């Protein structure tokens, strides 16, 4: 028996050596970050800004791999099925959790299939309308929509937070506005500027320049308090729709089974990168507020998000397409 116990100890120690050694030498080659969004979208831009600084901290290049489509489930599946060696990571935003409610037969789980690495940022969503719509407030917009049923269009990226917000808005306000799905939110904005879309929800990072230029009109933000860069724009609660107080968040994930030491190394490097004044300034320009959490804190947040979103999605009436 003693010899068996000794053999077991030697075997366990032998198995532990490669894991420890791999974490010490990690990374030794470029890392791929899967971005399940279209190039130029808010999450894609955030990923590119962060990875420039994160790669410098790690001493390796981080390559962006855009895999948009199907409400972000295509890219998410690619990341979930990747080798858990730290060389494939993913940026996941609020849509990452929402998709699990929209597509119940997914062959991955937003909590169990991933190892949370680091929270990156949160940002308010903004309800905007085309300047051609004669409304300056949410109440005026609702009144106009009710007087013109079916004549307004709402554009959104399929399976995203803006879709849920928009459909929830239609339900809560009792308005008949046509829903126009797009592969990505950026395409909806393009059509809004072209006059084909009259209503949109989006991140402040994307919409702020267009709001400031007068190309679109902001009616409300989804945060509990007014956004610093949009002090004159009321919150949804101030506008009579407190149910729509929902914000956007984004973070980094790795496939489940990624060694804890590598996850910890990525978390530390990410948080150190986000302390950089240059990165903070870049994120501020994009309308993102950095959030420095441990991997465990981010994991607890994702678990709570997975609990919170299903009833919201159900109430919105959104169905997968």
RAHU-V569629 format. One record per backbone hydrogen bond with DSSP energy under -0.5 kcal/mol. CO is the residue of the C=O (numbers start at 1). NH is the residue of the N-H. Records with the same first field share a line. If there is no record, write none. Layout:
BEGIN
CO->NH, NH
END
This chain:
BEGIN
1->5
2->6
3->7
4->8
5->9
6->10
7->11
8->12
9->13
10->14
11->15
12->16
13->17
14->18
15->19
16->20
17->21
18->22
19->23
20->24
21->25
22->26
31->33, 63
32->34, 89
33->65
34->36, 91
35->37, 67
38->41
41->45
42->46
43->47
44->48
45->49
46->50
47->51
48->52
49->53
50->54
51->55
52->56
53->57
54->58
55->59, 60
61->31, 63
63->33
64->66
65->35
67->75
69->72, 74
70->73
72->76
73->77
74->78
75->79
76->80
77->81
79->82
83->85
84->259
87->32
88->255
89->34
90->92, 253
91->36
92->251
93->96, 97
94->97, 98
95->99
97->100, 101
98->101, 102
99->103
102->104, 320
103->106
109->113
111->114
113->256
114->116
115->254
118->252
120->291
121->250
122->289
123->248
124->204
125->222
126->128, 202
127->219, 220
128->200
129->217
130->133
132->134
133->135
137->141
138->142
139->143
140->144
141->145
142->146
143->147
144->148
146->149
148->151
152->178
153->155, 198, 199
154->180
156->182
157->160
160->164
161->165
162->166
163->167
164->168
165->169
166->170
167->171
168->172
169->173
170->174, 175
175->177
176->150
178->154, 180
179->181
180->156
182->158
184->187, 188
185->189
186->190
187->191
188->192
189->193
190->194
191->196, 197
192->195
198->130
199->155
200->128
202->126
203->206, 207
204->208
207->211
208->212
209->213
210->215, 216
211->214
215->131
217->129
220->127
221->236
227->230
228->231
230->233
232->234
234->221
235->239
236->241
237->240
241->244
242->245
244->246
248->123
249->94
250->120, 121
251->92
252->117, 118
253->90
254->115
255->258
259->262, 263
260->264
261->265
262->266
263->267
264->268
265->269
266->270
267->271
268->272
269->273
270->274
271->275
272->275
273->276
276->280
277->281
278->282
279->283
280->284
281->285
282->286
283->288
284->287
288->290
289->122
291->293
294->298
295->299
296->300
297->301
298->302
299->303
300->304
301->305
302->306
303->307
304->308
305->309
306->310
308->312
309->313
310->314
311->315
312->316
313->317, 318
314->317
END
